[in-house]
Amino acid sequence: MRSANAMGIIFANMHDENIPELIARRTMASAPFAGRYRMIDFVLSGMSVAGMQNIGVVVRNNYQSLMDHLGNGREWDLSRKRGGLAIFPPGAQGAGNGSQGRIEALGNVIDYLSFNKEELVVMSDCDIACDLDYAALIKEHSASGADVTVVYEKAPIKDSLLEDNITYVLGQDGYVSEIRVNDYKKGMQNLSMSVYIIERELLLNVLKDAIVRGYESFEKDILARNLTILKVRGYEYTGYRARISDMRSYFDENLRLLEHENLKALFPKERQVYTKVRDEAPVRYAIGSQVTNCIVADGCIIEGEVENSVLFRGVRVGKGVKIKNCVIMQGTVIEPGAQMENVVTDKNVKVCEGVSLRGAKGFPVFVGKGQCVE
């Protein structure tokens, strides 16, 4: 794998407030997705496949689950004697209370940015699962002569994003002429995907100035204030993406992957998505069980009926159980006779014998981590 002249910075906690039900004990980066993956896997795999050998993950709180998942970075080929994966919990670089804005988060790892010698820094959040070709992005940025490249998609602003969005106004030359924070306009917009490329030395300079001035937002306080000085170029992403902006979108985006073309688009053969390896047994289907149009991860034992659902690792479905349109996370046990439709369960939930749980497609029922439903 050719080494890219870029290092990565991943923000693990950005957008946590969008799905408080799932993020009470974890980061957005460690939110489970697509059966056996976490949201950070898509960003981290993309950067690794592009040849980045130094990637830092900046976390604010609730990071134990994420650190357990990432380990030493071996699954992403980032376990190295020099460089590789670095995880920065709050206080690791002298921070007091954990970073809030992107500028404060970057300020906490300013020594890390200064120590490395790559020409470029690629920064990303973890609220979007997509097949972004980081190698092509880096190549186009370098060829364009831009100071900063921002990644966007053409999409309408959903109600769940009205207080958490960045949109760009682009000129005919592809450069950004205006940055709007929490845009409310209807119709298709150039909606930020929270992925940025900037020269490392330039980032250090603007970062030090922003810290002195007490700025918080990279987009509003650095980019938007300096559009007449910095050459900020847009890069349109047109591939498949799953953006998690609330519990309904989390539910919908998981179930969208039951369509083969969507699954194929998110997991292309040319850019694999890696995740933590667990030595689980293959799925065991009992005699009389029925599984239709599902994603079923390893370690599951199925004795009942499951339709149009995503089952994470180690789920147990008892006899006489009927599950439809559900997202069932790792370690959940569903006892005989239970019926579930339009439900999301967090990890290690127990649904007792004969229980019936039914939500609506627009309002799925959510069962928190470790709860027992009697």
Disulfide bonds with the S-S distance in Angstrom:
none
